[in-house]
Amino acid sequence: MKRHYWFILLTYMLLQLSSFLGIRLLDLLNIGETTVERFAYWTILSFSLAFFIILFLLRHERHAESRFRGEPSSVGASIGWAVAGFFLALFVQSVAANIEVNVFGVEAGSENTQMIVNVIKVSPLVIIVTSILGPILEEIIFRKILFGVLYTKTNFFIAAVISSLIFSLLHGEPQHVLLYGSMGFTFAFLYVKTKRILVPIFAHVAMNTMVVIIQTVFQEDIERMMKQMEQMQVIIGGFLS
């Protein structure tokens, strides 16, 4: 693996581990009134810093996709795959979520997503991290570097499974390993299909943006619908018992 890839991975690891010290530092500096506020501020600061450091480390990566056989897709085809990839990711996510709930009995919903929504309510600027910076960094780390390096040494399936598994576990919700893993697999497919990292980046950014908008703007409507569904299940259960 290229030397600057190790520095990129180290930067990302430090980013993930920096929250505790960062929140403590902001507390000592008397910045933010609550822990949630300090977490929001540190998230914006740390992700922005890591983003620019990683872009600097990748400044000479103009022909990185040469690791794949064949030429990259044309601009038009790449745009088409980026848009199609967004809908493909949504479809795969829906299938995976239904399998988790109906086959494995996993409770629907994500604590990670709910936490992000709560932080966004405190500082709306966190949307920039969750919808743009976060997905870009994840595609660079998990697709461009981890998947890309594994793909040159193994094959698509092995590289996609391993990188997607790591991608899912680092989200901190092992019960949703199928959900996150399926998305990682989809983004890996888009990367290999087009040989352009911008394609899975676009699909990932678009999907995260849609989820954040739905969870923040329509949260009350979603909660109302969930309560109505629970009431209907109770009523139906009463008739059948």
Buried (B, 14 or more C-beta within 10 A) or exposed (E): EEEBBEBBBEBBEEBEEBBEEBBEEBEEEEEBEEEBBBBBBBBBBBBEBBBEBBBEBBEEBEEBBEEBEEEBBEEEBBBBBBBBBBEBBBEBBEEBBEBBEEEEEBEEEBEEBEEBBBBBEBBEEBBBBBBBBBBBBBBBBBBBBBBBBBBEEEEBEEBBBBBBBBBBEBBEBEEBBBBBBBBBBBBBBBBBBBBBBBBBBBBBBBBBBEBBEBBBEEEEEEEEEEEEEEEEEEEEEEEEE
